[in-house]
Amino acid sequence: MLRLERRNTHVYKNGFTKMANDWRIVLSKECKTKEEAVYLEGFIKRMKSRKFIEKVISDRGILDNILSKR
């Protein structure tokens, strides 16, 4: 939540997404470790696909599947 608030209030002045102020949480996943969370975030970003993100939002089991295959 803090990260989202910082994004929307432009704390990250040099960030790529600094112009946006409409970020919102559409999916939340509790991970066992920070490593898992960072891995999932990186995986999703590497996919660079809006369709993939929409698929993950509609089927959260995809995230568990990704973690089980790593």
All heavy atoms as a GROMACS GRO file, in nm:
protein
  590
    1MET      N    1   0.082  -0.120   0.000
    1MET     CA    2   0.000   0.000   0.000
    1MET      C    3   0.086   0.126   0.000
    1MET      O    4   0.053   0.222  -0.067
    1MET     CB    5  -0.091   0.000   0.122
    1MET     CG    6  -0.198  -0.105   0.116
    1MET     SD    7  -0.314  -0.070  -0.014
    1MET     CE    8  -0.460  -0.041   0.075
    2LEU      N    9   0.195   0.123   0.076
    2LEU     CA   10   0.281   0.241   0.083
    2LEU      C   11   0.341   0.270  -0.055
    2LEU      O   12   0.349   0.385  -0.097
    2LEU     CB   13   0.393   0.219   0.185
    2LEU     CG   14   0.492   0.333   0.202
    2LEU    CD1   15   0.420   0.460   0.245
    2LEU    CD2   16   0.598   0.296   0.302
    3ARG      N   17   0.381   0.165  -0.126
    3ARG     CA   18   0.438   0.183  -0.259
    3ARG      C   19   0.338   0.247  -0.354
    3ARG      O   20   0.371   0.335  -0.432
    3ARG     CB   21   0.478   0.045  -0.313
    3ARG     CG   22   0.614   0.040  -0.370
    3ARG     CD   23   0.649  -0.101  -0.398
    3ARG     NE   24   0.692  -0.107  -0.535
    3ARG     CZ   25   0.716  -0.215  -0.601
    3ARG    NH1   26   0.699  -0.330  -0.546
    3ARG    NH2   27   0.756  -0.211  -0.725
    4LEU      N   28   0.214   0.202  -0.346
    4LEU     CA   29   0.109   0.256  -0.430
    4LEU      C   30   0.085   0.404  -0.398
    4LEU      O   31   0.074   0.488  -0.488
    4LEU     CB   32  -0.020   0.177  -0.410
    4LEU     CG   33  -0.139   0.219  -0.493
    4LEU    CD1   34  -0.112   0.196  -0.640
    4LEU    CD2   35  -0.262   0.143  -0.448
    5GLU      N   36   0.080   0.436  -0.271
    5GLU     CA   37   0.061   0.576  -0.229
    5GLU      C   38   0.175   0.664  -0.280
    5GLU      O   39   0.153   0.774  -0.329
    5GLU     CB   40   0.053   0.583  -0.077
    5GLU     CG   41   0.025   0.722  -0.025
    5GLU     CD   42   0.017   0.724   0.127
    5GLU    OE1   43  -0.042   0.632   0.185
    5GLU    OE2   44   0.072   0.819   0.186
    6ARG      N   45   0.297   0.611  -0.271
    6ARG     CA   46   0.413   0.687  -0.318
    6ARG      C   47   0.406   0.710  -0.469
    6ARG      O   48   0.442   0.816  -0.518
    6ARG     CB   49   0.542   0.616  -0.282
    6ARG     CG   50   0.573   0.625  -0.135
    6ARG     CD   51   0.700   0.554  -0.102
    6ARG     NE   52   0.733   0.571   0.038
    6ARG     CZ   53   0.828   0.506   0.099
    6ARG    NH1   54   0.902   0.418   0.035
    6ARG    NH2   55   0.852   0.527   0.226
    7ARG      N   56   0.363   0.610  -0.543
    7ARG     CA   57   0.349   0.625  -0.688
    7ARG      C   58   0.248   0.734  -0.723
    7ARG      O   59   0.272   0.818  -0.807
    7ARG     CB   60   0.303   0.494  -0.753
    7ARG     CG   61   0.408   0.389  -0.756
    7ARG     CD   62   0.432   0.345  -0.898
    7ARG     NE   63   0.530   0.239  -0.900
    7ARG     CZ   64   0.656   0.258  -0.929
    7ARG    NH1   65   0.701   0.377  -0.957
    7ARG    NH2   66   0.740   0.157  -0.930
    8ASN      N   67   0.134   0.729  -0.658
    8ASN     CA   68   0.027   0.823  -0.689
    8ASN      C   69   0.056   0.966  -0.643
    8ASN      O   70  -0.003   1.061  -0.694
    8ASN     CB   71  -0.106   0.775  -0.631
    8ASN     CG   72  -0.164   0.660  -0.710
    8ASN    OD1   73  -0.136   0.645  -0.828
    8ASN    ND2   74  -0.245   0.579  -0.646
    9THR      N   75   0.147   0.983  -0.548
    9THR     CA   76   0.182   1.117  -0.501
    9THR      C   77   0.316   1.163  -0.559
    9THR      O   78   0.372   1.262  -0.515
    9THR     CB   79   0.186   1.123  -0.347
    9THR    OG1   80   0.278   1.026  -0.299
    9THR    CG2   81   0.049   1.101  -0.288
   10HIS      N   82   0.368   1.088  -0.655
   10HIS     CA   83   0.490   1.125  -0.730
   10HIS      C   84   0.614   1.140  -0.644
   10HIS      O   85   0.696   1.228  -0.667
   10HIS     CB   86   0.466   1.253  -0.810
   10HIS     CG   87   0.345   1.245  -0.897
   10HIS    ND1   88   0.338   1.165  -1.008
   10HIS    CD2   89   0.223   1.305  -0.887
   10HIS    CE1   90   0.219   1.176  -1.063
   10HIS    NE2   91   0.147   1.259  -0.992
   11VAL      N   92   0.630   1.052  -0.546
   11VAL     CA   93   0.752   1.050  -0.465
   11VAL      C   94   0.871   1.011  -0.553
   11VAL      O   95   0.980   1.063  -0.537
   11VAL     CB   96   0.737   0.953  -0.346
   11VAL    CG1   97   0.870   0.931  -0.276
   11VAL    CG2   98   0.634   1.006  -0.248
   12TYR      N   99   0.849   0.921  -0.648
   12TYR     CA  100   0.956   0.876  -0.737
   12TYR      C  101   0.966   0.973  -0.854
   12TYR      O  102   0.907   0.953  -0.959
   12TYR     CB  103   0.927   0.734  -0.786
   12TYR     CG  104   0.904   0.635  -0.674
   12TYR    CD1  105   0.779   0.579  -0.651
   12TYR    CD2  106   1.010   0.598  -0.590
   12TYR    CE1  107   0.759   0.489  -0.548
   12TYR    CE2  108   0.990   0.508  -0.488
   12TYR     CZ  109   0.865   0.454  -0.467
   12TYR     OH  110   0.845   0.365  -0.365
   13LYS      N  111   1.041   1.078  -0.839
   13LYS     CA  112   1.048   1.186  -0.938
   13LYS      C  113   1.104   1.142  -1.072
   13LYS      O  114   1.066   1.193  -1.176
   13LYS     CB  115   1.132   1.302  -0.884
   13LYS     CG  116   1.079   1.363  -0.757
   13LYS     CD  117   0.951   1.437  -0.781
   13LYS     CE  118   0.906   1.503  -0.652
   13LYS     NZ  119   0.765   1.528  -0.646
   14ASN      N  120   1.198   1.049  -1.072
   14ASN     CA  121   1.261   1.006  -1.196
   14ASN      C  122   1.208   0.873  -1.249
   14ASN      O  123   1.263   0.817  -1.340
   14ASN     CB  124   1.413   0.996  -1.178
   14ASN     CG  125   1.474   1.131  -1.149
   14ASN    OD1  126   1.433   1.230  -1.206
   14ASN    ND2  127   1.572   1.134  -1.059
   15GLY      N  128   1.102   0.825  -1.189
   15GLY     CA  129   1.046   0.696  -1.230
   15GLY      C  130   0.979   0.701  -1.366
   15GLY      O  131   0.929   0.804  -1.409
   16PHE      N  132   0.977   0.587  -1.433
   16PHE     CA  133   0.916   0.576  -1.565
   16PHE      C  134   0.766   0.606  -1.559
   16PHE      O  135   0.709   0.661  -1.651
   16PHE     CB  136   0.941   0.436  -1.621
   16PHE     CG  137   0.881   0.415  -1.756
   16PHE    CD1  138   0.939   0.470  -1.869
   16PHE    CD2  139   0.766   0.339  -1.772
   16PHE    CE1  140   0.885   0.450  -1.995
   16PHE    CE2  141   0.710   0.319  -1.897
   16PHE     CZ  142   0.770   0.375  -2.007
   17THR      N  143   0.704   0.571  -1.448
   17THR     CA  144   0.558   0.586  -1.435
   17THR      C  145   0.520   0.712  -1.358
   17THR      O  146   0.409   0.722  -1.308
   17THR     CB  147   0.499   0.463  -1.364
   17THR    OG1  148   0.562   0.448  -1.238
   17THR    CG2  149   0.519   0.338  -1.447
   18LYS      N  150   0.610   0.808  -1.352
   18LYS     CA  151   0.586   0.927  -1.270
   18LYS      C  152   0.466   1.010  -1.313
   18LYS      O  153   0.407   1.081  -1.234
   18LYS     CB  154   0.709   1.015  -1.264
   18LYS     CG  155   0.745   1.080  -1.397
   18LYS     CD  156   0.870   1.162  -1.386
   18LYS     CE  157   0.909   1.215  -1.523
   18LYS     NZ  158   1.033   1.285  -1.520
   19MET      N  159   0.427   1.001  -1.439
   19MET     CA  160   0.316   1.083  -1.488
   19MET      C  161   0.179   1.028  -1.446
   19MET      O  162   0.082   1.100  -1.443
   19MET     CB  163   0.322   1.094  -1.641
   19MET     CG  164   0.448   1.164  -1.691
   19MET     SD  165   0.477   1.325  -1.617
   19MET     CE  166   0.352   1.419  -1.698
   20ALA      N  167   0.173   0.900  -1.418
   20ALA     CA  168   0.044   0.839  -1.381
   20ALA      C  169   0.011   0.871  -1.236
   20ALA      O  170   0.097   0.878  -1.150
   20ALA     CB  171   0.051   0.688  -1.400
   21ASN      N  172  -0.116   0.892  -1.210
   21ASN     CA  173  -0.159   0.913  -1.072
   21ASN      C  174  -0.286   0.835  -1.042
   21ASN      O  175  -0.359   0.867  -0.951
   21ASN     CB  176  -0.179   1.062  -1.042
   21ASN     CG  177  -0.290   1.122  -1.126
   21ASN    OD1  178  -0.345   1.058  -1.213
   21ASN    ND2  179  -0.322   1.247  -1.099
   22ASP      N  180  -0.310   0.734  -1.124
   22ASP     CA  181  -0.432   0.657  -1.109
   22ASP      C  182  -0.406   0.509  -1.082
   22ASP      O  183  -0.487   0.424  -1.114
   22ASP     CB  184  -0.520   0.673  -1.233
   22ASP     CG  185  -0.449   0.630  -1.361
   22ASP    OD1  186  -0.327   0.605  -1.356
   22ASP    OD2  187  -0.516   0.621  -1.465
   23TRP      N  188  -0.292   0.479  -1.022
   23TRP     CA  189  -0.261   0.341  -0.991
   23TRP      C  190  -0.360   0.290  -0.886
   23TRP      O  191  -0.401   0.361  -0.796
   23TRP     CB  192  -0.120   0.330  -0.934
   23TRP     CG  193  -0.014   0.355  -1.036
   23TRP    CD1  194   0.049   0.474  -1.060
   23TRP    CD2  195   0.040   0.262  -1.129
   23TRP    NE1  196   0.139   0.459  -1.162
   23TRP    CE2  197   0.135   0.330  -1.206
   23TRP    CE3  198   0.017   0.128  -1.154
   23TRP    CZ2  199   0.209   0.268  -1.306
   23TRP    CZ3  200   0.089   0.067  -1.254
   23TRP    CH2  201   0.184   0.137  -1.329
   24ARG      N  202  -0.398   0.162  -0.900
   24ARG     CA  203  -0.487   0.100  -0.801
   24ARG      C  204  -0.453  -0.048  -0.792
   24ARG      O  205  -0.398  -0.106  -0.883
   24ARG     CB  206  -0.633   0.119  -0.840
   24ARG     CG  207  -0.670   0.062  -0.972
   24ARG     CD  208  -0.811   0.105  -1.015
   24ARG     NE  209  -0.835   0.065  -1.152
   24ARG     CZ  210  -0.894  -0.050  -1.187
   24ARG    NH1  211  -0.935  -0.133  -1.095
   24ARG    NH2  212  -0.911  -0.080  -1.313
   25ILE      N  213  -0.485  -0.108  -0.680
   25ILE     CA  214  -0.459  -0.250  -0.658
   25ILE      C  215  -0.574  -0.330  -0.717
   25ILE      O  216  -0.690  -0.308  -0.683
   25ILE     CB  217  -0.443  -0.280  -0.508
   25ILE    CG1  218  -0.321  -0.207  -0.453
   25ILE    CG2  219  -0.433  -0.430  -0.484
   25ILE    CD1  220  -0.304  -0.219  -0.304
   26VAL      N  221  -0.541  -0.422  -0.806
   26VAL     CA  222  -0.643  -0.509  -0.865
   26VAL      C  223  -0.620  -0.655  -0.825
   26VAL      O  224  -0.707  -0.739  -0.843
   26VAL     CB  225  -0.650  -0.497  -1.018
   26VAL    CG1  226  -0.699  -0.359  -1.059
   26VAL    CG2  227  -0.519  -0.530  -1.083
   27LEU      N  228  -0.503  -0.685  -0.772
   27LEU     CA  229  -0.470  -0.821  -0.730
   27LEU      C  230  -0.366  -0.815  -0.620
   27LEU      O  231  -0.272  -0.735  -0.627
   27LEU     CB  232  -0.414  -0.901  -0.849
   27LEU     CG  233  -0.365  -1.041  -0.820
   27LEU    CD1  234  -0.484  -1.132  -0.790
   27LEU    CD2  235  -0.288  -1.096  -0.938
   28SER      N  236  -0.384  -0.897  -0.521
   28SER     CA  237  -0.288  -0.905  -0.413
   28SER      C  238  -0.257  -1.051  -0.386
   28SER      O  239  -0.348  -1.135  -0.387
   28SER     CB  240  -0.348  -0.839  -0.288
   28SER     OG  241  -0.259  -0.850  -0.180
   29LYS      N  242  -0.132  -1.083  -0.365
   29LYS     CA  243  -0.091  -1.221  -0.338
   29LYS      C  244   0.008  -1.218  -0.224
   29LYS      O  245   0.110  -1.151  -0.230
   29LYS     CB  246  -0.025  -1.282  -0.462
   29LYS     CG  247   0.053  -1.408  -0.435
   29LYS     CD  248  -0.020  -1.526  -0.487
   29LYS     CE  249   0.064  -1.652  -0.476
   29LYS     NZ  250   0.015  -1.740  -0.372
   30GLU      N  251  -0.024  -1.289  -0.118
   30GLU     CA  252   0.069  -1.299  -0.006
   30GLU      C  253   0.170  -1.408  -0.036
   30GLU      O  254   0.133  -1.522  -0.066
   30GLU     CB  255  -0.007  -1.331   0.123
   30GLU     CG  256   0.080  -1.318   0.246
   30GLU     CD  257  -0.001  -1.327   0.373
   30GLU    OE1  258  -0.113  -1.276   0.376
   30GLU    OE2  259   0.052  -1.386   0.469
   31CYS      N  260   0.297  -1.373  -0.029
   31CYS     CA  261   0.404  -1.468  -0.056
   31CYS      C  262   0.470  -1.510   0.074
   31CYS      O  263   0.466  -1.436   0.172
   31CYS     CB  264   0.508  -1.406  -0.149
   31CYS     SG  265   0.444  -1.372  -0.313
   32LYS      N  266   0.533  -1.628   0.072
   32LYS     CA  267   0.600  -1.678   0.192
   32LYS      C  268   0.726  -1.599   0.222
   32LYS      O  269   0.762  -1.581   0.338
   32LYS     CB  270   0.636  -1.825   0.174
   32LYS     CG  271   0.516  -1.915   0.164
   32LYS     CD  272   0.558  -2.058   0.137
   32LYS     CE  273   0.434  -2.144   0.112
   32LYS     NZ  274   0.470  -2.278   0.066
   33THR      N  275   0.795  -1.555   0.118
   33THR     CA  276   0.919  -1.481   0.136
   33THR      C  277   0.923  -1.360   0.043
   33THR      O  278   0.848  -1.354  -0.056
   33THR     CB  279   1.042  -1.569   0.103
   33THR    OG1  280   1.039  -1.602  -0.035
   33THR    CG2  281   1.044  -1.696   0.187
   34LYS      N  282   1.013  -1.269   0.073
   34LYS     CA  283   1.033  -1.153  -0.015
   34LYS      C  284   1.086  -1.200  -0.150
   34LYS      O  285   1.052  -1.143  -0.254
   34LYS     CB  286   1.128  -1.054   0.050
   34LYS     CG  287   1.148  -0.929  -0.031
   34LYS     CD  288   1.237  -0.828   0.037
   34LYS     CE  289   1.254  -0.706  -0.052
   34LYS     NZ  290   1.335  -0.604   0.014
   35GLU      N  291   1.169  -1.304  -0.149
   35GLU     CA  292   1.224  -1.357  -0.274
   35GLU      C  293   1.113  -1.401  -0.368
   35GLU      O  294   1.119  -1.376  -0.489
   35GLU     CB  295   1.316  -1.477  -0.246
   35GLU     CG  296   1.453  -1.440  -0.198
   35GLU     CD  297   1.539  -1.564  -0.176
   35GLU    OE1  298   1.486  -1.677  -0.169
   35GLU    OE2  299   1.661  -1.546  -0.165
   36GLU      N  300   1.011  -1.470  -0.314
   36GLU     CA  301   0.898  -1.512  -0.397
   36GLU      C  302   0.826  -1.391  -0.457
   36GLU      O  303   0.792  -1.391  -0.575
   36GLU     CB  304   0.797  -1.593  -0.315
   36GLU     CG  305   0.833  -1.736  -0.296
   36GLU     CD  306   0.722  -1.815  -0.229
   36GLU    OE1  307   0.619  -1.757  -0.187
   36GLU    OE2  308   0.738  -1.937  -0.218
   37ALA      N  309   0.803  -1.290  -0.375
   37ALA     CA  310   0.732  -1.171  -0.421
   37ALA      C  311   0.810  -1.101  -0.531
   37ALA      O  312   0.753  -1.062  -0.634
   37ALA     CB  313   0.709  -1.076  -0.304
   38VAL      N  314   0.939  -1.085  -0.513
   38VAL     CA  315   1.024  -1.018  -0.612
   38VAL      C  316   1.028  -1.102  -0.741
   38VAL      O  317   1.022  -1.047  -0.851
   38VAL     CB  318   1.166  -0.995  -0.556
   38VAL    CG1  319   1.262  -0.950  -0.664
   38VAL    CG2  320   1.161  -0.893  -0.444
   39TYR      N  321   1.036  -1.234  -0.727
   39TYR     CA  322   1.036  -1.321  -0.844
   39TYR      C  323   0.907  -1.305  -0.924
   39TYR      O  324   0.911  -1.289  -1.046
   39TYR     CB  325   1.056  -1.467  -0.802
   39TYR     CG  326   1.052  -1.562  -0.920
   39TYR    CD1  327   1.164  -1.579  -1.000
   39TYR    CD2  328   0.937  -1.630  -0.952
   39TYR    CE1  329   1.161  -1.664  -1.110
   39TYR    CE2  330   0.932  -1.715  -1.061
   39TYR     CZ  331   1.045  -1.732  -1.140
   39TYR     OH  332   1.041  -1.814  -1.249
   40LEU      N  333   0.792  -1.310  -0.856
   40LEU     CA  334   0.664  -1.296  -0.925
   40LEU      C  335   0.652  -1.161  -0.994
   40LEU      O  336   0.607  -1.153  -1.109
   40LEU     CB  337   0.548  -1.314  -0.827
   40LEU     CG  338   0.508  -1.456  -0.793
   40LEU    CD1  339   0.396  -1.456  -0.690
   40LEU    CD2  340   0.467  -1.533  -0.916
   41GLU      N  341   0.689  -1.056  -0.924
   41GLU     CA  342   0.681  -0.922  -0.985
   41GLU      C  343   0.768  -0.914  -1.109
   41GLU      O  344   0.725  -0.865  -1.214
   41GLU     CB  345   0.724  -0.816  -0.883
   41GLU     CG  346   0.713  -0.676  -0.936
   41GLU     CD  347   0.750  -0.569  -0.836
   41GLU    OE1  348   0.793  -0.602  -0.724
   41GLU    OE2  349   0.736  -0.450  -0.870
   42GLY      N  350   0.890  -0.966  -1.099
   42GLY     CA  351   0.980  -0.965  -1.214
   42GLY      C  352   0.926  -1.049  -1.329
   42GLY      O  353   0.935  -1.009  -1.445
   43PHE      N  354   0.869  -1.164  -1.297
   43PHE     CA  355   0.814  -1.252  -1.401
   43PHE      C  356   0.703  -1.180  -1.476
   43PHE      O  357   0.700  -1.181  -1.599
   43PHE     CB  358   0.761  -1.380  -1.337
   43PHE     CG  359   0.714  -1.481  -1.437
   43PHE    CD1  360   0.800  -1.579  -1.484
   43PHE    CD2  361   0.584  -1.480  -1.486
   43PHE    CE1  362   0.758  -1.673  -1.577
   43PHE    CE2  363   0.540  -1.571  -1.579
   43PHE     CZ  364   0.628  -1.669  -1.625
   44ILE      N  365   0.612  -1.120  -1.403
   44ILE     CA  366   0.499  -1.050  -1.466
   44ILE      C  367   0.550  -0.935  -1.553
   44ILE      O  368   0.504  -0.915  -1.664
   44ILE     CB  369   0.398  -1.002  -1.359
   44ILE    CG1  370   0.331  -1.124  -1.295
   44ILE    CG2  371   0.296  -0.908  -1.420
   44ILE    CD1  372   0.253  -1.093  -1.170
   45LYS      N  373   0.646  -0.860  -1.502
   45LYS     CA  374   0.700  -0.748  -1.580
   45LYS      C  375   0.771  -0.796  -1.706
   45LYS      O  376   0.761  -0.733  -1.811
   45LYS     CB  377   0.796  -0.665  -1.494
   45LYS     CG  378   0.726  -0.580  -1.392
   45LYS     CD  379   0.826  -0.499  -1.312
   45LYS     CE  380   0.755  -0.410  -1.212
   45LYS     NZ  381   0.850  -0.330  -1.134
   46ARG      N  382   0.843  -0.909  -1.697
   46ARG     CA  383   0.913  -0.962  -1.815
   46ARG      C  384   0.816  -1.009  -1.923
   46ARG      O  385   0.849  -1.009  -2.041
   46ARG     CB  386   1.004  -1.079  -1.775
   46ARG     CG  387   1.134  -1.036  -1.712
   46ARG     CD  388   1.231  -1.152  -1.698
   46ARG     NE  389   1.176  -1.270  -1.634
   46ARG     CZ  390   1.172  -1.292  -1.502
   46ARG    NH1  391   1.219  -1.202  -1.419
   46ARG    NH2  392   1.121  -1.404  -1.454
   47MET      N  393   0.696  -1.048  -1.885
   47MET     CA  394   0.597  -1.094  -1.982
   47MET      C  395   0.553  -0.979  -2.073
   47MET      O  396   0.519  -1.000  -2.188
   47MET     CB  397   0.475  -1.154  -1.912
   47MET     CG  398   0.504  -1.283  -1.841
   47MET     SD  399   0.568  -1.412  -1.947
   47MET     CE  400   0.424  -1.453  -2.041
   48LYS      N  401   0.552  -0.857  -2.022
   48LYS     CA  402   0.516  -0.738  -2.099
   48LYS      C  403   0.388  -0.759  -2.181
   48LYS      O  404   0.381  -0.726  -2.298
   48LYS     CB  405   0.630  -0.696  -2.192
   48LYS     CG  406   0.753  -0.654  -2.119
   48LYS     CD  407   0.860  -0.608  -2.215
   48LYS     CE  408   0.984  -0.566  -2.138
   48LYS     NZ  409   1.089  -0.521  -2.225
   49SER      N  410   0.287  -0.815  -2.116
   49SER     CA  411   0.165  -0.848  -2.187
   49SER      C  412   0.042  -0.814  -2.104
   49SER      O  413   0.022  -0.867  -1.995
   49SER     CB  414   0.164  -0.998  -2.219
   49SER     OG  415   0.037  -1.039  -2.262
   50ARG      N  416  -0.038  -0.724  -2.156
   50ARG     CA  417  -0.162  -0.687  -2.088
   50ARG      C  418  -0.256  -0.807  -2.077
   50ARG      O  419  -0.322  -0.828  -1.976
   50ARG     CB  420  -0.229  -0.572  -2.160
   50ARG     CG  421  -0.355  -0.524  -2.092
   50ARG     CD  422  -0.414  -0.404  -2.166
   50ARG     NE  423  -0.507  -0.335  -2.082
   50ARG     CZ  424  -0.476  -0.238  -1.998
   50ARG    NH1  425  -0.353  -0.198  -1.989
   50ARG    NH2  426  -0.568  -0.180  -1.924
   51LYS      N  427  -0.258  -0.889  -2.183
   51LYS     CA  428  -0.344  -1.009  -2.182
   51LYS      C  429  -0.302  -1.106  -2.073
   51LYS      O  430  -0.385  -1.166  -2.006
   51LYS     CB  431  -0.342  -1.079  -2.318
   51LYS     CG  432  -0.421  -1.006  -2.423
   51LYS     CD  433  -0.430  -1.086  -2.549
   51LYS     CE  434  -0.514  -1.010  -2.650
   51LYS     NZ  435  -0.548  -1.089  -2.766
   52PHE      N  436  -0.171  -1.122  -2.056
   52PHE     CA  437  -0.122  -1.210  -1.949
   52PHE      C  438  -0.165  -1.156  -1.813
   52PHE      O  439  -0.212  -1.231  -1.728
   52PHE     CB  440   0.030  -1.224  -1.956
   52PHE     CG  441   0.087  -1.305  -1.843
   52PHE    CD1  442   0.072  -1.442  -1.841
   52PHE    CD2  443   0.152  -1.244  -1.738
   52PHE    CE1  444   0.123  -1.518  -1.735
   52PHE    CE2  445   0.202  -1.317  -1.632
   52PHE     CZ  446   0.188  -1.455  -1.631
   53ILE      N  447  -0.149  -1.027  -1.792
   53ILE     CA  448  -0.188  -0.967  -1.665
   53ILE      C  449  -0.337  -0.985  -1.640
   53ILE      O  450  -0.378  -1.020  -1.528
   53ILE     CB  451  -0.147  -0.818  -1.661
   53ILE    CG1  452   0.005  -0.806  -1.659
   53ILE    CG2  453  -0.209  -0.747  -1.542
   53ILE    CD1  454   0.058  -0.667  -1.680
   54GLU      N  455  -0.419  -0.965  -1.741
   54GLU     CA  456  -0.563  -0.984  -1.726
   54GLU      C  457  -0.596  -1.130  -1.693
   54GLU      O  458  -0.685  -1.158  -1.613
   54GLU     CB  459  -0.636  -0.938  -1.852
   54GLU     CG  460  -0.634  -0.788  -1.870
   54GLU     CD  461  -0.684  -0.740  -2.005
   54GLU    OE1  462  -0.713  -0.826  -2.093
   54GLU    OE2  463  -0.696  -0.618  -2.023
   55LYS      N  464  -0.521  -1.222  -1.754
   55LYS     CA  465  -0.542  -1.364  -1.727
   55LYS      C  466  -0.507  -1.397  -1.582
   55LYS      O  467  -0.578  -1.472  -1.515
   55LYS     CB  468  -0.456  -1.446  -1.824
   55LYS     CG  469  -0.485  -1.592  -1.825
   55LYS     CD  470  -0.406  -1.659  -1.936
   55LYS     CE  471  -0.434  -1.808  -1.939
   55LYS     NZ  472  -0.358  -1.876  -2.044
   56VAL      N  473  -0.397  -1.341  -1.532
   56VAL     CA  474  -0.356  -1.362  -1.394
   56VAL      C  475  -0.460  -1.305  -1.298
   56VAL      O  476  -0.493  -1.367  -1.197
   56VAL     CB  477  -0.216  -1.300  -1.367
   56VAL    CG1  478  -0.185  -1.297  -1.219
   56VAL    CG2  479  -0.109  -1.376  -1.443
   57ILE      N  480  -0.513  -1.188  -1.330
   57ILE     CA  481  -0.614  -1.127  -1.244
   57ILE      C  482  -0.739  -1.215  -1.236
   57ILE      O  483  -0.798  -1.230  -1.130
   57ILE     CB  484  -0.649  -0.985  -1.295
   57ILE    CG1  485  -0.530  -0.891  -1.273
   57ILE    CG2  486  -0.774  -0.931  -1.225
   57ILE    CD1  487  -0.543  -0.757  -1.342
   58SER      N  488  -0.776  -1.276  -1.348
   58SER     CA  489  -0.897  -1.360  -1.348
   58SER      C  490  -0.872  -1.499  -1.291
   58SER      O  491  -0.966  -1.565  -1.249
   58SER     CB  492  -0.954  -1.370  -1.490
   58SER     OG  493  -0.867  -1.443  -1.572
   59ASP      N  494  -0.746  -1.546  -1.288
   59ASP     CA  495  -0.714  -1.678  -1.236
   59ASP      C  496  -0.587  -1.670  -1.151
   59ASP      O  497  -0.476  -1.686  -1.203
   59ASP     CB  498  -0.696  -1.778  -1.350
   59ASP     CG  499  -0.664  -1.919  -1.302
   59ASP    OD1  500  -0.666  -1.944  -1.180
   59ASP    OD2  501  -0.637  -2.004  -1.389
   60ARG      N  502  -0.604  -1.647  -1.023
   60ARG     CA  503  -0.489  -1.630  -0.933
   60ARG      C  504  -0.404  -1.754  -0.922
   60ARG      O  505  -0.289  -1.748  -0.880
   60ARG     CB  506  -0.538  -1.589  -0.794
   60ARG     CG  507  -0.602  -1.454  -0.792
   60ARG     CD  508  -0.652  -1.422  -0.656
   60ARG     NE  509  -0.542  -1.431  -0.561
   60ARG     CZ  510  -0.539  -1.371  -0.445
   60ARG    NH1  511  -0.639  -1.297  -0.408
   60ARG    NH2  512  -0.437  -1.385  -0.364
   61GLY      N  513  -0.458  -1.869  -0.957
   61GLY     CA  514  -0.382  -1.994  -0.951
   61GLY      C  515  -0.260  -1.993  -1.041
   61GLY      O  516  -0.166  -2.069  -1.018
   62ILE      N  517  -0.262  -1.908  -1.139
   62ILE     CA  518  -0.146  -1.895  -1.230
   62ILE      C  519  -0.021  -1.856  -1.151
   62ILE      O  520   0.088  -1.906  -1.177
   62ILE     CB  521  -0.176  -1.793  -1.341
   62ILE    CG1  522  -0.285  -1.847  -1.433
   62ILE    CG2  523  -0.050  -1.759  -1.420
   62ILE    CD1  524  -0.337  -1.746  -1.534
   63LEU      N  525  -0.037  -1.770  -1.052
   63LEU     CA  526   0.079  -1.726  -0.972
   63LEU      C  527   0.138  -1.843  -0.894
   63LEU      O  528   0.260  -1.858  -0.885
   63LEU     CB  529   0.038  -1.613  -0.879
   63LEU     CG  530  -0.009  -1.485  -0.947
   63LEU    CD1  531  -0.052  -1.382  -0.844
   63LEU    CD2  532   0.098  -1.428  -1.037
   64ASP      N  533   0.051  -1.927  -0.836
   64ASP     CA  534   0.100  -2.046  -0.764
   64ASP      C  535   0.173  -2.140  -0.860
   64ASP      O  536   0.275  -2.199  -0.826
   64ASP     CB  537  -0.017  -2.118  -0.697
   64ASP     CG  538  -0.081  -2.034  -0.587
   64ASP    OD1  539  -0.007  -1.960  -0.519
   64ASP    OD2  540  -0.204  -2.043  -0.571
   65ASN      N  541   0.118  -2.153  -0.980
   65ASN     CA  542   0.179  -2.239  -1.082
   65ASN      C  543   0.318  -2.186  -1.119
   65ASN      O  544   0.412  -2.264  -1.133
   65ASN     CB  545   0.087  -2.244  -1.204
   65ASN     CG  546   0.125  -2.352  -1.301
   65ASN    OD1  547   0.205  -2.440  -1.269
   65ASN    ND2  548   0.069  -2.345  -1.419
   66ILE      N  549   0.329  -2.057  -1.136
   66ILE     CA  550   0.459  -1.996  -1.170
   66ILE      C  551   0.561  -2.024  -1.059
   66ILE      O  552   0.675  -2.062  -1.086
   66ILE     CB  553   0.443  -1.843  -1.192
   66ILE    CG1  554   0.362  -1.816  -1.319
   66ILE    CG2  555   0.580  -1.775  -1.198
   66ILE    CD1  556   0.316  -1.673  -1.332
   67LEU      N  557   0.519  -2.007  -0.935
   67LEU     CA  558   0.611  -2.031  -0.823
   67LEU      C  559   0.650  -2.177  -0.812
   67LEU      O  560   0.765  -2.208  -0.776
   67LEU     CB  561   0.547  -1.984  -0.691
   67LEU     CG  562   0.541  -1.834  -0.670
   67LEU    CD1  563   0.466  -1.801  -0.543
   67LEU    CD2  564   0.682  -1.775  -0.665
   68SER      N  565   0.560  -2.268  -0.842
   68SER     CA  566   0.592  -2.410  -0.829
   68SER      C  567   0.690  -2.457  -0.936
   68SER      O  568   0.759  -2.557  -0.917
   68SER     CB  569   0.463  -2.494  -0.837
   68SER     OG  570   0.412  -2.494  -0.968
   69LYS      N  571   0.700  -2.386  -1.046
   69LYS     CA  572   0.789  -2.425  -1.156
   69LYS      C  573   0.926  -2.359  -1.149
   69LYS      O  574   1.010  -2.386  -1.233
   69LYS     CB  575   0.724  -2.391  -1.289
   69LYS     CG  576   0.604  -2.478  -1.318
   69LYS     CD  577   0.546  -2.445  -1.453
   69LYS     CE  578   0.426  -2.534  -1.482
   69LYS     NZ  579   0.367  -2.505  -1.611
   70ARG      N  580   0.947  -2.275  -1.053
   70ARG     CA  581   1.076  -2.204  -1.051
   70ARG      C  582   1.188  -2.285  -0.995
   70ARG      O  583   1.186  -2.383  -0.940
   70ARG     CB  584   1.059  -2.070  -0.984
   70ARG     CG  585   1.078  -2.059  -0.844
   70ARG     CD  586   1.069  -1.924  -0.789
   70ARG     NE  587   1.154  -1.935  -0.672
   70ARG     CZ  588   1.174  -1.844  -0.586
   70ARG    NH1  589   1.114  -1.731  -0.599
   70ARG    NH2  590   1.251  -1.861  -0.485
   0.00000   0.00000   0.00000
